[in-house]
């Protein structure tokens, strides 16, 4: 049996040799994530520039506006770095590490929501709930698509062994980057609105990332 395994017909050797191509080594996950930084910065300022800064910006202060959004953007980029590391065979993340990343994201979003509501409790006017909810949900998802697409492409190039895990990570990251800018425009801090539209948007982008990664993995 051992001799049979070692014996390779010359014709097969020739076919393998003809099929070999040089492959450029992958750069580090951090270095490859730098490609997404311009997208993240554009998402950070786009909504505020196009639609204007939220009305209660002066009341909640720069820390809960630009400061919190920059921190959320950086957290999103960190999740993309984690996804790109997860995508490289041999450097997959432990399940506990993946859980820590996702758990930290949830805690950060909840803490930011509560802090903003505490400093400026603003609710959507009666009769406008569905309309405002749909705008923020749609805006978060659509804004996240460029970062999601680039992160998905970068991840697929590494041939992830667990594409859906990577997809969930970079999906959450893209959602966080999109919402980091969208929350600077949204005038409402009511946790029911924020969790039901902004955070739900992040979750749906994560699902899109998971599905997208699964489809690429099959191909």
Secondary structure, DSSP 8 states (H G I E B T S, - for coil): -HHHHH---HHHHHHHHHH---------HHHHHHHHHHHHHHHHHHHHHHH---TTHHHHHHIIIIIHHHHHHHHHHHHHHHHHHHTSTT----HHHHHHHHHHHHHHHHHHHHHHHHH------TT-HHHHHHHHHHHHHHHHHHHHHHHHHHHHTT--SSHHHHHHHHHHHHHHHHHHHHHHH-----HHHIIIIIHHHHHHHHHHHHHHHHHHHH-
